[in-house]
Amino acid sequence: MTESDTYLRNPTLECIASRHRRECLLALNRWGSTLPLKQLAAYLAATEQETSSLGTTEIEAMQVQLTHIHLPALESADFISWKEDDDVVQIATHPALDDPRFEQLLKIDADDVDAILSALSHEYRRITLTVLEAEQTKSRTELAHEIRHRLPETVHRELPSAEEIGLLLHHVHLPTLDEIDVIDFDPATDDVSFNDHPVLERIFAIIFERDDSAVEKLDGFLEGLADSYQEASRGTNSKADWPHFWNDPYYG
């Protein structure tokens, strides 16, 4: 990640693009807001091995993963309260945790979930997929102009040109989406077409589900952004107005 594109990334989706982190949050929601680190490690190890008969080695290995990779990421994203020498993990007050749609995302169980959530964590790829989901086929140039039109206004930096966006689509974002089989991208013709993918369809169904109660719960956190939640919950013809749910207070 570069400093210049940080504002284009959704830290919430980026953080939960890991099965272990999703399982951590589900465990904290299920068994209480605070859990001993060893208990959390034992649960994740059992889930990974699909057995409750685990030795000390497997649990200790998972605890190392938690302390060096997953808990720092969750703490950095404000999902948990935890320090390196803590023996317990406590859930924090991230606004996403009050949204029923978020819990549904955490519960999706499929091989491709990590890759698709990671792909959706970038604004260019989110807009690309939501536009293609509605219109099925676009050229790379058309997508670049769609993205440029829909980028959030900011007082901190100039928005990139459609040409700059098009280059990044060609070299980075479209190949990424093609690799996980949610689009077909032909670099020779610059044609891009949408592929039906069950995991992506499930995520779209969750995100654009009408949920007025979630809007009300998040109103205090989003400082005036509740209106965008209402519009996203109602749905649009193109679904291209992807809601900036949960993460806005955490953008720099």
C-alpha positions in Angstrom: 0.0 0.0 0.0 1.3 3.5 -0.8 0.5 6.6 1.0 -1.2 8.1 -2.1 -3.8 5.3 -2.4 -4.6 4.8 1.3 -7.8 6.8 1.0 -9.0 4.3 -1.7 -8.8 1.3 0.5 -11.4 0.1 2.9 -9.6 -0.9 6.1 -12.5 -2.9 7.4 -12.7 -5.2 4.4 -8.9 -5.4 4.2 -8.7 -6.5 7.8 -11.3 -9.3 7.6 -9.9 -10.7 4.3 -8.5 -13.5 6.6 -10.4 -16.5 7.9 -8.5 -16.4 11.2 -9.4 -12.8 11.8 -13.1 -13.4 11.0 -13.1 -16.4 13.3 -11.5 -14.2 16.1 -14.3 -11.7 15.9 -17.0 -14.4 15.7 -15.5 -16.1 18.8 -15.5 -12.8 20.8 -19.1 -12.1 19.8 -20.2 -15.6 20.6 -18.5 -16.2 24.0 -18.1 -12.8 25.4 -16.3 -9.5 24.8 -13.1 -10.7 26.5 -11.3 -14.1 26.0 -8.0 -15.5 27.2 -5.4 -15.6 24.4 -4.8 -19.3 24.9 -8.5 -20.1 24.6 -8.8 -18.1 21.4 -5.7 -19.9 20.0 -7.1 -23.3 20.9 -10.5 -22.5 19.2 -8.8 -21.2 16.0 -6.5 -24.2 15.9 -9.4 -26.6 16.3 -11.4 -24.8 13.6 -8.4 -25.0 11.2 -7.7 -28.7 11.9 -11.5 -29.5 12.1 -10.9 -31.5 15.2 -11.2 -30.9 19.0 -8.3 -33.3 19.7 -5.3 -31.0 19.6 -1.8 -31.2 21.1 0.1 -28.4 22.7 2.2 -27.9 19.5 -0.8 -26.9 17.3 -2.2 -24.5 19.9 1.2 -22.8 20.5 1.7 -22.5 16.7 -1.7 -20.8 16.4 -0.9 -18.5 19.3 2.3 -17.4 17.6 0.2 -16.6 14.4 -2.2 -14.6 16.5 0.3 -12.5 18.4 2.5 -11.7 15.4 0.0 -11.4 12.6 -3.7 -11.4 13.3 -4.2 -9.6 16.6 -1.9 -6.7 15.6 -4.0 -6.3 12.4 -7.3 -6.4 14.3 -6.0 -4.0 16.9 -4.7 -1.6 14.2 -8.2 -1.7 12.6 -9.8 -0.9 16.0 -11.7 -4.2 16.2 -10.0 -5.3 19.4 -8.1 -3.9 22.4 -4.9 -5.9 22.8 -1.2 -5.3 23.5 1.7 -7.6 22.8 2.1 -8.7 26.4 -1.6 -9.1 27.1 -3.0 -12.5 28.0 -6.5 -11.6 27.1 -8.2 -10.2 24.0 -11.0 -7.7 24.3 -13.4 -6.7 21.6 -13.5 -2.9 20.9 -16.3 -0.6 19.7 -15.8 -0.5 16.0 -19.1 0.6 14.4 -19.1 -2.4 12.0 -19.7 -4.7 15.0 -23.1 -3.1 15.4 -24.1 -3.8 11.8 -25.9 -7.2 11.2 -24.5 -7.2 7.7 -21.0 -7.3 9.0 -21.7 -10.4 11.1 -23.1 -12.1 8.0 -19.9 -11.3 6.1 -17.9 -12.9 8.9 -19.9 -16.1 8.6 -19.4 -16.7 4.9 -17.6 -20.0 4.6 -16.1 -20.6 1.2 -12.6 -21.1 -0.2 -12.5 -17.8 -2.1 -13.8 -15.5 0.6 -10.3 -14.1 1.6 -9.4 -13.3 -2.0 -12.7 -11.7 -2.9 -12.8 -9.6 0.3 -9.2 -8.5 -0.4 -10.2 -7.5 -3.9 -13.2 -5.5 -2.7 -11.0 -3.6 -0.2 -9.9 -1.2 -3.0 -12.2 1.4 -4.3 -11.3 0.9 -8.0 -12.1 -2.8 -7.8 -15.3 -2.3 -5.9 -16.6 0.2 -8.4 -15.5 -2.0 -11.3 -17.4 -5.0 -10.0 -20.5 -3.2 -9.0 -20.7 -1.5 -12.5 -20.0 -4.8 -14.3 -22.5 -6.7 -12.2 -25.2 -4.4 -13.6 -23.9 -3.9 -17.1 -22.0 -7.1 -17.7 -19.5 -5.8 -20.2 -17.4 -2.6 -20.4 -14.2 -1.4 -21.9 -11.3 -0.6 -19.7 -11.6 3.1 -20.8 -15.3 3.2 -19.9 -14.5 1.7 -16.5 -11.8 4.3 -15.9 -14.3 7.1 -16.5 -16.9 5.4 -14.3 -14.4 5.2 -11.5 -13.2 8.8 -11.9 -16.8 10.0 -11.8 -17.6 8.0 -8.6 -14.5 8.7 -6.6 -15.2 10.5 -3.3 -14.3 14.2 -3.4 -11.4 15.1 -1.1 -9.8 18.3 0.0 -6.5 16.6 0.8 -5.4 15.6 -2.7 -6.3 16.0 -6.4 -8.2 13.1 -7.9 -6.4 11.0 -10.5 -7.3 11.4 -14.1 -9.2 8.8 -16.0 -6.0 8.0 -18.0 -4.1 7.4 -14.7 -6.9 5.2 -13.5 -7.0 3.3 -16.8 -3.3 2.5 -16.5 -3.7 1.1 -13.0 -6.7 -0.9 -14.1 -4.6 -2.4 -17.0 -1.5 -3.3 -14.9 -2.9 -4.0 -11.4 -6.6 -4.1 -10.7 -8.1 -5.9 -13.7 -5.5 -8.7 -13.7 -6.2 -9.1 -9.9 -9.9 -9.5 -10.5 -9.3 -11.8 -13.5 -7.1 -14.1 -11.5 -9.8 -14.7 -8.9 -12.3 -15.4 -11.7 -14.8 -12.6 -11.0 -14.2 -11.0 -14.4 -12.7 -11.8 -17.8 -10.2 -9.2 -19.0 -8.7 -9.3 -22.5 -5.6 -7.0 -22.5 -5.5 -7.2 -26.3 -9.0 -5.7 -26.8 -9.4 -4.0 -23.4 -12.8 -5.6 -23.0 -13.9 -6.5 -19.5 -16.9 -8.8 -18.7 -18.5 -9.9 -15.5 -18.3 -13.5 -14.3 -21.0 -14.8 -12.0 -19.3 -16.0 -8.8 -21.3 -17.4 -5.9 -19.2 -15.8 -3.1 -19.3 -12.4 -4.8 -23.0 -12.7 -5.3 -23.4 -13.6 -1.6 -21.4 -10.5 -0.5 -23.4 -8.2 -2.8 -26.7 -9.6 -1.4 -25.5 -8.9 2.2 -24.2 -5.4 1.5 -27.2 -4.1 -0.3 -29.8 -5.7 2.0 -32.2 -3.1 3.4 -31.5 -2.7 7.1 -32.8 0.5 8.6 -31.9 -0.6 12.1 -28.2 -0.8 11.1 -28.5 2.8 9.8 -29.9 4.0 13.1 -27.2 2.2 15.2 -24.4 3.7 13.1 -25.8 7.2 12.9 -23.7 8.5 15.8 -20.5 7.0 14.5 -20.7 8.2 10.9 -21.3 11.9 11.5 -23.8 12.6 8.9 -23.1 9.7 6.6 -26.3 7.8 7.6 -28.0 9.2 4.5 -25.6 7.3 2.3 -26.4 4.2 4.3 -30.1 4.7 3.6 -29.5 5.0 -0.2 -27.3 2.0 -0.2 -29.8 0.0 1.7 -32.6 0.9 -0.7 -30.4 -0.3 -3.6 -29.8 1.3 -7.0 -30.2 0.0 -10.5 -26.5 -0.3 -10.9 -25.4 -1.0 -7.3 -22.4 1.1 -8.2 -22.9 3.5 -5.3 -21.1 1.1 -2.9 -21.7 2.3 0.7 -18.8 3.6 2.6 -20.0 1.6 5.6 -18.1 1.2 8.9 -14.7 2.6 7.9 -15.1 6.3 7.4 -14.1 7.4 10.9 -10.9 5.4 10.4 -9.8 7.0 7.1 -6.9 9.4 7.4 
